[in-house]
Amino acid sequence: MLQIRRSALEFQDFFSKQEKKKAVEAGTWEQPCTDMIKINIDGSFFKAIGHGGWGVVARDADGDVCFSAAAKLNHAQDALQTEAEACLKALAFAQEYGMQRI
């Protein structure tokens, strides 16, 4: 009986802490210097199914989109892989479009 009570208290403690976590506020986009291009990347990973995805967007100093792309990764290993894939794709696109100052 004591073990059941301990387990119940541990369960309650765990979930009460989960509810107290605060959401992280998203930052705002900051423009690059006048003659530069800013590239933002992101990767996501869903451990339960082993899938992920990546996305990239490049903008000039006026905020106009120079290029953007996103894709699903069917056999991702972890979040680091999806972030790295986003970075590689961003660099490949920047090179393809002849961007020098990123």
Biopython code that builds the backbone (N, CA, C, O; Angstrom):
import numpy as np
from Bio.PDB.StructureBuilder import StructureBuilder

atoms = [
    (1, "MET", "N", (0.818, -1.196, 0.000)),
    (1, "MET", "CA", (0.000, 0.000, 0.000)),
    (1, "MET", "C", (0.863, 1.262, 0.000)),
    (1, "MET", "O", (0.555, 2.245, -0.675)),
    (2, "LEU", "N", (1.936, 1.214, 0.761)),
    (2, "LEU", "CA", (2.836, 2.360, 0.831)),
    (2, "LEU", "C", (3.477, 2.635, -0.531)),
    (2, "LEU", "O", (3.655, 3.790, -0.916)),
    (3, "GLN", "N", (3.818, 1.573, -1.252)),
    (3, "GLN", "CA", (4.423, 1.722, -2.580)),
    (3, "GLN", "C", (3.437, 2.380, -3.548)),
    (3, "GLN", "O", (3.833, 3.214, -4.362)),
    (4, "ILE", "N", (2.178, 2.016, -3.465)),
    (4, "ILE", "CA", (1.152, 2.607, -4.336)),
    (4, "ILE", "C", (1.020, 4.096, -4.042)),
    (4, "ILE", "O", (0.924, 4.914, -4.957)),
    (5, "ARG", "N", (1.016, 4.433, -2.771)),
    (5, "ARG", "CA", (0.901, 5.846, -2.382)),
    (5, "ARG", "C", (2.105, 6.638, -2.895)),
    (5, "ARG", "O", (1.945, 7.733, -3.435)),
    (6, "ARG", "N", (3.308, 6.086, -2.727)),
    (6, "ARG", "CA", (4.514, 6.764, -3.218)),
    (6, "ARG", "C", (4.459, 6.977, -4.729)),
    (6, "ARG", "O", (4.799, 8.046, -5.236)),
    (7, "SER", "N", (4.026, 5.939, -5.429)),
    (7, "SER", "CA", (3.924, 6.037, -6.889)),
    (7, "SER", "C", (2.915, 7.100, -7.305)),
    (7, "SER", "O", (3.153, 7.854, -8.248)),
    (8, "ALA", "N", (1.788, 7.158, -6.601)),
    (8, "ALA", "CA", (0.764, 8.158, -6.913)),
    (8, "ALA", "C", (1.285, 9.567, -6.670)),
    (8, "ALA", "O", (1.034, 10.468, -7.470)),
    (9, "LEU", "N", (2.002, 9.762, -5.579)),
    (9, "LEU", "CA", (2.573, 11.081, -5.282)),
    (9, "LEU", "C", (3.633, 11.470, -6.311)),
    (9, "LEU", "O", (3.709, 12.625, -6.732)),
    (10, "GLU", "N", (4.439, 10.505, -6.705)),
    (10, "GLU", "CA", (5.459, 10.773, -7.728)),
    (10, "GLU", "C", (4.799, 11.166, -9.047)),
    (10, "GLU", "O", (5.257, 12.083, -9.728)),
    (11, "PHE", "N", (3.726, 10.470, -9.400)),
    (11, "PHE", "CA", (2.973, 10.758, -10.613)),
    (11, "PHE", "C", (2.407, 12.175, -10.574)),
    (11, "PHE", "O", (2.541, 12.931, -11.536)),
    (12, "GLN", "N", (1.777, 12.529, -9.461)),
    (12, "GLN", "CA", (1.207, 13.873, -9.315)),
    (12, "GLN", "C", (2.291, 14.938, -9.365)),
    (12, "GLN", "O", (2.117, 15.977, -10.003)),
    (13, "ASP", "N", (3.395, 14.687, -8.705)),
    (13, "ASP", "CA", (4.499, 15.642, -8.679)),
    (13, "ASP", "C", (5.044, 15.880, -10.081)),
    (13, "ASP", "O", (5.307, 17.018, -10.471)),
    (14, "PHE", "N", (5.212, 14.799, -10.832)),
    (14, "PHE", "CA", (5.732, 14.910, -12.193)),
    (14, "PHE", "C", (4.832, 15.780, -13.059)),
    (14, "PHE", "O", (5.312, 16.690, -13.736)),
    (15, "PHE", "N", (3.527, 15.507, -13.041)),
    (15, "PHE", "CA", (2.626, 16.246, -13.913)),
    (15, "PHE", "C", (2.364, 17.664, -13.437)),
    (15, "PHE", "O", (2.069, 18.532, -14.259)),
    (16, "SER", "N", (2.458, 17.927, -12.163)),
    (16, "SER", "CA", (2.290, 19.308, -11.703)),
    (16, "SER", "C", (3.478, 20.153, -12.149)),
    (16, "SER", "O", (3.317, 21.339, -12.436)),
    (17, "LYS", "N", (4.665, 19.562, -12.210)),
    (17, "LYS", "CA", (5.843, 20.288, -12.698)),
    (17, "LYS", "C", (5.741, 20.543, -14.194)),
    (17, "LYS", "O", (6.181, 21.587, -14.675)),
    (18, "GLN", "N", (5.164, 19.598, -14.937)),
    (18, "GLN", "CA", (5.011, 19.759, -16.377)),
    (18, "GLN", "C", (4.124, 20.953, -16.705)),
    (18, "GLN", "O", (4.394, 21.687, -17.656)),
    (19, "GLU", "N", (3.074, 21.148, -15.928)),
    (19, "GLU", "CA", (2.145, 22.248, -16.176)),
    (19, "GLU", "C", (2.767, 23.601, -15.878)),
    (19, "GLU", "O", (2.347, 24.611, -16.443)),
    (20, "LYS", "N", (3.757, 23.638, -15.002)),
    (20, "LYS", "CA", (4.365, 24.893, -14.592)),
    (20, "LYS", "C", (5.387, 25.422, -15.591)),
    (20, "LYS", "O", (5.803, 26.577, -15.505)),
    (21, "LYS", "N", (5.794, 24.575, -16.542)),
    (21, "LYS", "CA", (6.772, 25.029, -17.526)),
    (21, "LYS", "C", (6.177, 26.158, -18.360)),
    (21, "LYS", "O", (5.034, 26.079, -18.811)),
    (22, "LYS", "N", (6.956, 27.191, -18.552)),
    (22, "LYS", "CA", (6.491, 28.337, -19.323)),
    (22, "LYS", "C", (6.832, 28.150, -20.795)),
    (22, "LYS", "O", (7.857, 27.565, -21.143)),
    (23, "ALA", "N", (5.962, 28.651, -21.637)),
    (23, "ALA", "CA", (6.215, 28.609, -23.067)),
    (23, "ALA", "C", (7.311, 29.606, -23.409)),
    (23, "ALA", "O", (7.381, 30.693, -22.835)),
    (24, "VAL", "N", (8.152, 29.229, -24.337)),
    (24, "VAL", "CA", (9.223, 30.113, -24.782)),
    (24, "VAL", "C", (8.644, 31.079, -25.808)),
    (24, "VAL", "O", (7.983, 30.669, -26.763)),
    (25, "GLU", "N", (8.897, 32.346, -25.600)),
    (25, "GLU", "CA", (8.394, 33.340, -26.542)),
    (25, "GLU", "C", (9.263, 33.354, -27.793)),
    (25, "GLU", "O", (10.490, 33.310, -27.714)),
    (26, "ALA", "N", (8.615, 33.415, -28.929)),
    (26, "ALA", "CA", (9.339, 33.480, -30.189)),
    (26, "ALA", "C", (9.941, 34.871, -30.355)),
    (26, "ALA", "O", (9.301, 35.878, -30.053)),
    (27, "GLY", "N", (11.157, 34.910, -30.831)),
    (27, "GLY", "CA", (11.811, 36.190, -31.072)),
    (27, "GLY", "C", (11.289, 36.826, -32.345)),
    (27, "GLY", "O", (10.575, 36.190, -33.120)),
    (28, "THR", "N", (11.638, 38.050, -32.552)),
    (28, "THR", "CA", (11.233, 38.737, -33.774)),
    (28, "THR", "C", (12.392, 38.741, -34.758)),
    (28, "THR", "O", (13.557, 38.723, -34.362)),
    (29, "TRP", "N", (12.062, 38.763, -36.033)),
    (29, "TRP", "CA", (13.070, 38.753, -37.076)),
    (29, "TRP", "C", (13.781, 40.098, -37.098)),
    (29, "TRP", "O", (13.144, 41.150, -37.030)),
    (30, "GLU", "N", (15.090, 40.055, -37.192)),
    (30, "GLU", "CA", (15.884, 41.279, -37.299)),
    (30, "GLU", "C", (16.543, 41.313, -38.667)),
    (30, "GLU", "O", (17.145, 40.334, -39.109)),
    (31, "GLN", "N", (16.422, 42.444, -39.321)),
    (31, "GLN", "CA", (16.967, 42.559, -40.673)),
    (31, "GLN", "C", (18.491, 42.580, -40.655)),
    (31, "GLN", "O", (19.105, 43.033, -39.689)),
    (32, "PRO", "N", (19.094, 42.083, -41.740)),
    (32, "PRO", "CA", (20.551, 42.141, -41.846)),
    (32, "PRO", "C", (21.000, 43.532, -42.297)),
    (32, "PRO", "O", (20.174, 44.397, -42.589)),
    (33, "CYS", "N", (22.297, 43.730, -42.348)),
    (33, "CYS", "CA", (22.847, 44.986, -42.875)),
    (33, "CYS", "C", (22.410, 45.162, -44.322)),
    (33, "CYS", "O", (21.992, 44.204, -44.974)),
    (34, "THR", "N", (22.508, 46.371, -44.812)),
    (34, "THR", "CA", (21.996, 46.744, -46.130)),
    (34, "THR", "C", (22.385, 45.806, -47.268)),
    (34, "THR", "O", (21.520, 45.421, -48.054)),
    (35, "ASP", "N", (23.638, 45.430, -47.381)),
    (35, "ASP", "CA", (24.064, 44.631, -48.532)),
    (35, "ASP", "C", (24.230, 43.145, -48.200)),
    (35, "ASP", "O", (24.989, 42.438, -48.863)),
    (36, "MET", "N", (23.528, 42.683, -47.187)),
    (36, "MET", "CA", (23.659, 41.286, -46.780)),
    (36, "MET", "C", (22.336, 40.539, -46.897)),
    (36, "MET", "O", (21.265, 41.143, -46.970)),
    (37, "ILE", "N", (22.434, 39.217, -46.914)),
    (37, "ILE", "CA", (21.277, 38.332, -46.923)),
    (37, "ILE", "C", (21.290, 37.568, -45.604)),
    (37, "ILE", "O", (22.333, 37.084, -45.166)),
    (38, "LYS", "N", (20.129, 37.467, -44.983)),
    (38, "LYS", "CA", (20.028, 36.702, -43.741)),
    (38, "LYS", "C", (19.270, 35.411, -44.035)),
    (38, "LYS", "O", (18.195, 35.426, -44.634)),
    (39, "ILE", "N", (19.854, 34.294, -43.603)),
    (39, "ILE", "CA", (19.217, 32.994, -43.805)),
    (39, "ILE", "C", (18.842, 32.412, -42.447)),
    (39, "ILE", "O", (19.686, 32.258, -41.564)),
    (40, "ASN", "N", (17.566, 32.094, -42.298)),
    (40, "ASN", "CA", (17.083, 31.424, -41.093)),
    (40, "ASN", "C", (16.801, 29.963, -41.438)),
    (40, "ASN", "O", (16.256, 29.654, -42.497)),
    (41, "ILE", "N", (17.179, 29.078, -40.530)),
    (41, "ILE", "CA", (16.954, 27.649, -40.740)),
    (41, "ILE", "C", (16.243, 27.052, -39.532)),
    (41, "ILE", "O", (16.267, 27.611, -38.436)),
    (42, "ASP", "N", (15.613, 25.912, -39.757)),
    (42, "ASP", "CA", (15.033, 25.167, -38.644)),
    (42, "ASP", "C", (14.874, 23.713, -39.052)),
    (42, "ASP", "O", (14.642, 23.395, -40.218)),
    (43, "GLY", "N", (15.005, 22.852, -38.076)),
    (43, "GLY", "CA", (14.771, 21.430, -38.273)),
    (43, "GLY", "C", (13.830, 20.946, -37.191)),
    (43, "GLY", "O", (13.784, 21.514, -36.100)),
    (44, "SER", "N", (13.087, 19.905, -37.486)),
    (44, "SER", "CA", (12.199, 19.324, -36.476)),
    (44, "SER", "C", (12.345, 17.810, -36.524)),
    (44, "SER", "O", (12.691, 17.241, -37.559)),
    (45, "PHE", "N", (12.077, 17.165, -35.393)),
    (45, "PHE", "CA", (12.237, 15.717, -35.301)),
    (45, "PHE", "C", (11.129, 15.130, -34.442)),
    (45, "PHE", "O", (10.842, 15.621, -33.350)),
    (46, "PHE", "N", (10.519, 14.082, -34.948)),
    (46, "PHE", "CA", (9.473, 13.367, -34.228)),
    (46, "PHE", "C", (10.010, 11.984, -33.883)),
    (46, "PHE", "O", (9.965, 11.066, -34.702)),
    (47, "LYS", "N", (10.517, 11.848, -32.669)),
    (47, "LYS", "CA", (11.195, 10.629, -32.225)),
    (47, "LYS", "C", (10.312, 9.387, -32.356)),
    (47, "LYS", "O", (10.788, 8.328, -32.764)),
    (48, "ALA", "N", (9.051, 9.510, -32.019)),
    (48, "ALA", "CA", (8.147, 8.359, -32.011)),
    (48, "ALA", "C", (8.043, 7.673, -33.373)),
    (48, "ALA", "O", (7.854, 6.459, -33.445)),
    (49, "ILE", "N", (8.164, 8.445, -34.444)),
    (49, "ILE", "CA", (8.030, 7.860, -35.784)),
    (49, "ILE", "C", (9.319, 7.932, -36.596)),
    (49, "ILE", "O", (9.376, 7.414, -37.712)),
    (50, "GLY", "N", (10.342, 8.562, -36.054)),
    (50, "GLY", "CA", (11.624, 8.635, -36.752)),
    (50, "GLY", "C", (11.608, 9.520, -37.986)),
    (50, "GLY", "O", (12.423, 9.344, -38.892)),
    (51, "HIS", "N", (10.693, 10.458, -38.024)),
    (51, "HIS", "CA", (10.605, 11.380, -39.159)),
    (51, "HIS", "C", (10.954, 12.785, -38.686)),
    (51, "HIS", "O", (10.875, 13.101, -37.499)),
    (52, "GLY", "N", (11.333, 13.605, -39.629)),
    (52, "GLY", "CA", (11.631, 14.991, -39.311)),
    (52, "GLY", "C", (11.441, 15.855, -40.538)),
    (52, "GLY", "O", (10.851, 15.435, -41.534)),
    (53, "GLY", "N", (11.944, 17.050, -40.448)),
    (53, "GLY", "CA", (11.848, 17.963, -41.569)),
    (53, "GLY", "C", (12.780, 19.134, -41.369)),
    (53, "GLY", "O", (13.323, 19.334, -40.283)),
    (54, "TRP", "N", (12.960, 19.902, -42.418)),
    (54, "TRP", "CA", (13.813, 21.084, -42.353)),
    (54, "TRP", "C", (13.158, 22.198, -43.152)),
    (54, "TRP", "O", (12.317, 21.962, -44.019)),
    (55, "GLY", "N", (13.571, 23.417, -42.832)),
    (55, "GLY", "CA", (13.086, 24.571, -43.569)),
    (55, "GLY", "C", (14.130, 25.669, -43.570)),
    (55, "GLY", "O", (14.885, 25.828, -42.611)),
    (56, "VAL", "N", (14.164, 26.421, -44.651)),
    (56, "VAL", "CA", (15.090, 27.553, -44.759)),
    (56, "VAL", "C", (14.370, 28.726, -45.416)),
    (56, "VAL", "O", (13.480, 28.537, -46.245)),
    (57, "VAL", "N", (14.763, 29.933, -45.038)),
    (57, "VAL", "CA", (14.266, 31.136, -45.702)),
    (57, "VAL", "C", (15.388, 32.169, -45.695)),
    (57, "VAL", "O", (16.046, 32.382, -44.677)),
    (58, "ALA", "N", (15.593, 32.802, -46.835)),
    (58, "ALA", "CA", (16.609, 33.852, -46.965)),
    (58, "ALA", "C", (15.901, 35.157, -47.299)),
    (58, "ALA", "O", (15.016, 35.199, -48.153)),
    (59, "ARG", "N", (16.307, 36.223, -46.609)),
    (59, "ARG", "CA", (15.696, 37.539, -46.832)),
    (59, "ARG", "C", (16.770, 38.602, -46.943)),
    (59, "ARG", "O", (17.850, 38.492, -46.363)),
    (60, "ASP", "N", (16.442, 39.636, -47.707)),
    (60, "ASP", "CA", (17.366, 40.764, -47.825)),
    (60, "ASP", "C", (17.063, 41.788, -46.735)),
    (60, "ASP", "O", (16.213, 41.557, -45.875)),
    (61, "ALA", "N", (17.758, 42.908, -46.777)),
    (61, "ALA", "CA", (17.615, 43.942, -45.743)),
    (61, "ALA", "C", (16.215, 44.559, -45.702)),
    (61, "ALA", "O", (15.815, 45.117, -44.680)),
    (62, "ASP", "N", (15.473, 44.463, -46.803)),
    (62, "ASP", "CA", (14.100, 44.977, -46.835)),
    (62, "ASP", "C", (13.091, 43.953, -46.316)),
    (62, "ASP", "O", (11.907, 44.255, -46.172)),
    (63, "GLY", "N", (13.568, 42.745, -46.039)),
    (63, "GLY", "CA", (12.679, 41.686, -45.580)),
    (63, "GLY", "C", (12.069, 40.883, -46.703)),
    (63, "GLY", "O", (11.262, 39.985, -46.465)),
    (64, "ASP", "N", (12.453, 41.204, -47.941)),
    (64, "ASP", "CA", (11.932, 40.456, -49.088)),
    (64, "ASP", "C", (12.586, 39.075, -49.144)),
    (64, "ASP", "O", (13.790, 38.942, -48.929)),
    (65, "VAL", "N", (11.784, 38.054, -49.433)),
    (65, "VAL", "CA", (12.287, 36.684, -49.493)),
    (65, "VAL", "C", (13.084, 36.480, -50.777)),
    (65, "VAL", "O", (12.596, 36.746, -51.875)),
    (66, "CYS", "N", (14.307, 36.008, -50.622)),
    (66, "CYS", "CA", (15.168, 35.682, -51.766)),
    (66, "CYS", "C", (14.955, 34.234, -52.187)),
    (66, "CYS", "O", (14.897, 33.931, -53.379)),
    (67, "PHE", "N", (14.841, 33.351, -51.219)),
    (67, "PHE", "CA", (14.473, 31.964, -51.467)),
    (67, "PHE", "C", (13.958, 31.343, -50.179)),
    (67, "PHE", "O", (14.261, 31.804, -49.079)),
    (68, "SER", "N", (13.181, 30.295, -50.341)),
    (68, "SER", "CA", (12.719, 29.518, -49.189)),
    (68, "SER", "C", (12.479, 28.091, -49.662)),
    (68, "SER", "O", (12.191, 27.853, -50.835)),
    (69, "ALA", "N", (12.598, 27.160, -48.750)),
    (69, "ALA", "CA", (12.381, 25.757, -49.084)),
    (69, "ALA", "C", (12.130, 24.979, -47.801)),
    (69, "ALA", "O", (12.522, 25.401, -46.713)),
    (70, "ALA", "N", (11.472, 23.841, -47.947)),
    (70, "ALA", "CA", (11.225, 22.949, -46.815)),
    (70, "ALA", "C", (11.000, 21.549, -47.364)),
    (70, "ALA", "O", (10.551, 21.378, -48.498)),
    (71, "ALA", "N", (11.316, 20.551, -46.550)),
    (71, "ALA", "CA", (11.101, 19.168, -46.976)),
    (71, "ALA", "C", (10.995, 18.256, -45.763)),
    (71, "ALA", "O", (11.446, 18.584, -44.665)),
    (72, "LYS", "N", (10.392, 17.117, -45.997)),
    (72, "LYS", "CA", (10.243, 16.085, -44.972)),
    (72, "LYS", "C", (11.435, 15.134, -45.059)),
    (72, "LYS", "O", (11.936, 14.855, -46.147)),
    (73, "LEU", "N", (11.881, 14.643, -43.910)),
    (73, "LEU", "CA", (12.930, 13.626, -43.847)),
    (73, "LEU", "C", (12.290, 12.360, -43.280)),
    (73, "LEU", "O", (11.924, 12.319, -42.105)),
    (74, "ASN", "N", (12.156, 11.340, -44.105)),
    (74, "ASN", "CA", (11.456, 10.133, -43.684)),
    (74, "ASN", "C", (12.235, 9.251, -42.721)),
    (74, "ASN", "O", (11.635, 8.487, -41.965)),
    (75, "HIS", "N", (13.549, 9.342, -42.734)),
    (75, "HIS", "CA", (14.353, 8.468, -41.877)),
    (75, "HIS", "C", (15.368, 9.281, -41.094)),
    (75, "HIS", "O", (16.573, 9.083, -41.244)),
    (76, "ALA", "N", (14.897, 10.184, -40.269)),
    (76, "ALA", "CA", (15.785, 11.031, -39.472)),
    (76, "ALA", "C", (16.225, 10.288, -38.212)),
    (76, "ALA", "O", (15.476, 9.488, -37.651)),
    (77, "GLN", "N", (17.457, 10.568, -37.778)),
    (77, "GLN", "CA", (17.992, 9.933, -36.574)),
    (77, "GLN", "C", (17.692, 10.740, -35.313)),
    (77, "GLN", "O", (17.378, 10.181, -34.262)),
    (78, "ASP", "N", (17.797, 12.070, -35.439)),
    (78, "ASP", "CA", (17.584, 12.931, -34.276)),
    (78, "ASP", "C", (17.430, 14.377, -34.734)),
    (78, "ASP", "O", (17.525, 14.673, -35.925)),
    (79, "ALA", "N", (17.192, 15.273, -33.778)),
    (79, "ALA", "CA", (16.990, 16.687, -34.090)),
    (79, "ALA", "C", (18.251, 17.321, -34.669)),
    (79, "ALA", "O", (18.168, 18.189, -35.538)),
    (80, "LEU", "N", (19.405, 16.894, -34.197)),
    (80, "LEU", "CA", (20.660, 17.444, -34.714)),
    (80, "LEU", "C", (20.787, 17.188, -36.208)),
    (80, "LEU", "O", (21.243, 18.057, -36.950)),
    (81, "GLN", "N", (20.389, 16.007, -36.653)),
    (81, "GLN", "CA", (20.455, 15.695, -38.075)),
    (81, "GLN", "C", (19.551, 16.615, -38.889)),
    (81, "GLN", "O", (19.949, 17.080, -39.958)),
    (82, "THR", "N", (18.345, 16.884, -38.401)),
    (82, "THR", "CA", (17.430, 17.733, -39.166)),
    (82, "THR", "C", (17.923, 19.177, -39.212)),
    (82, "THR", "O", (17.769, 19.856, -40.228)),
    (83, "GLU", "N", (18.516, 19.647, -38.115)),
    (83, "GLU", "CA", (19.095, 21.000, -38.097)),
    (83, "GLU", "C", (20.285, 21.078, -39.055)),
    (83, "GLU", "O", (20.436, 22.057, -39.786)),
    (84, "ALA", "N", (21.126, 20.045, -39.049)),
    (84, "ALA", "CA", (22.289, 20.017, -39.944)),
    (84, "ALA", "C", (21.846, 19.977, -41.401)),
    (84, "ALA", "O", (22.440, 20.640, -42.252)),
    (85, "GLU", "N", (20.812, 19.208, -41.686)),
    (85, "GLU", "CA", (20.287, 19.132, -43.052)),
    (85, "GLU", "C", (19.786, 20.504, -43.504)),
    (85, "GLU", "O", (20.019, 20.900, -44.646)),
    (86, "ALA", "N", (19.107, 21.224, -42.625)),
    (86, "ALA", "CA", (18.633, 22.573, -42.944)),
    (86, "ALA", "C", (19.808, 23.491, -43.253)),
    (86, "ALA", "O", (19.756, 24.281, -44.196)),
    (87, "CYS", "N", (20.855, 23.386, -42.465)),
    (87, "CYS", "CA", (22.042, 24.220, -42.672)),
    (87, "CYS", "C", (22.700, 23.909, -44.017)),
    (87, "CYS", "O", (23.058, 24.822, -44.762)),
    (88, "LEU", "N", (22.857, 22.621, -44.326)),
    (88, "LEU", "CA", (23.455, 22.227, -45.608)),
    (88, "LEU", "C", (22.624, 22.717, -46.791)),
    (88, "LEU", "O", (23.172, 23.217, -47.774)),
    (89, "LYS", "N", (21.314, 22.574, -46.695)),
    (89, "LYS", "CA", (20.435, 23.031, -47.781)),
    (89, "LYS", "C", (20.528, 24.546, -47.949)),
    (89, "LYS", "O", (20.563, 25.044, -49.074)),
    (90, "ALA", "N", (20.568, 25.276, -46.842)),
    (90, "ALA", "CA", (20.669, 26.738, -46.909)),
    (90, "ALA", "C", (21.950, 27.156, -47.615)),
    (90, "ALA", "O", (21.933, 28.045, -48.466)),
    (91, "LEU", "N", (23.054, 26.518, -47.264)),
    (91, "LEU", "CA", (24.332, 26.848, -47.906)),
    (91, "LEU", "C", (24.327, 26.482, -49.388)),
    (91, "LEU", "O", (24.866, 27.221, -50.212)),
    (92, "ALA", "N", (23.725, 25.350, -49.726)),
    (92, "ALA", "CA", (23.650, 24.937, -51.132)),
    (92, "ALA", "C", (22.825, 25.927, -51.952)),
    (92, "ALA", "O", (23.216, 26.294, -53.060)),
    (93, "PHE", "N", (21.678, 26.363, -51.407)),
    (93, "PHE", "CA", (20.853, 27.347, -52.108)),
    (93, "PHE", "C", (21.592, 28.677, -52.250)),
    (93, "PHE", "O", (21.553, 29.296, -53.314)),
    (94, "ALA", "N", (22.257, 29.117, -51.196)),
    (94, "ALA", "CA", (22.997, 30.383, -51.247)),
    (94, "ALA", "C", (24.069, 30.325, -52.324)),
    (94, "ALA", "O", (24.269, 31.294, -53.057)),
    (95, "GLN", "N", (24.753, 29.205, -52.422)),
    (95, "GLN", "CA", (25.779, 29.045, -53.456)),
    (95, "GLN", "C", (25.139, 29.019, -54.844)),
    (95, "GLN", "O", (25.637, 29.652, -55.775)),
    (96, "GLU", "N", (24.032, 28.284, -54.975)),
    (96, "GLU", "CA", (23.333, 28.185, -56.256)),
    (96, "GLU", "C", (22.877, 29.553, -56.762)),
    (96, "GLU", "O", (22.924, 29.823, -57.962)),
    (97, "TYR", "N", (22.435, 30.414, -55.844)),
    (97, "TYR", "CA", (21.965, 31.747, -56.213)),
    (97, "TYR", "C", (23.083, 32.783, -56.232)),
    (97, "TYR", "O", (22.823, 33.970, -56.431)),
    (98, "GLY", "N", (24.315, 32.350, -56.029)),
    (98, "GLY", "CA", (25.463, 33.253, -56.110)),
    (98, "GLY", "C", (25.548, 34.267, -54.986)),
    (98, "GLY", "O", (26.117, 35.344, -55.168)),
    (99, "MET", "N", (25.005, 33.948, -53.850)),
    (99, "MET", "CA", (25.031, 34.880, -52.718)),
    (99, "MET", "C", (26.414, 34.878, -52.085)),
    (99, "MET", "O", (26.978, 33.823, -51.794)),
    (100, "GLN", "N", (26.950, 36.074, -51.875)),
    (100, "GLN", "CA", (28.293, 36.215, -51.321)),
    (100, "GLN", "C", (28.280, 36.647, -49.861)),
    (100, "GLN", "O", (29.067, 36.152, -49.054)),
    (101, "ARG", "N", (27.398, 37.556, -49.529)),
    (101, "ARG", "CA", (27.393, 38.122, -48.165)),
    (101, "ARG", "C", (26.152, 37.641, -47.414)),
    (101, "ARG", "O", (25.078, 38.238, -47.492)),
    (102, "ILE", "N", (26.338, 36.554, -46.693)),
    (102, "ILE", "CA", (25.216, 35.976, -45.937)),
    (102, "ILE", "C", (25.551, 35.942, -44.458)),
    (102, "ILE", "O", (24.738, 35.492, -43.651)),
]
sb = StructureBuilder()
sb.init_structure("model")
sb.init_model(0)
sb.init_chain("A")
sb.init_seg("    ")
for serial, (resi, resn, name, xyz) in enumerate(atoms, 1):
    if name == "N":
        sb.init_residue(resn, " ", resi, " ")
    sb.init_atom(name, np.array(xyz, "f"), 0.0, 1.0, " ", f" {name:<3s}", serial, name[0])
structure = sb.get_structure()
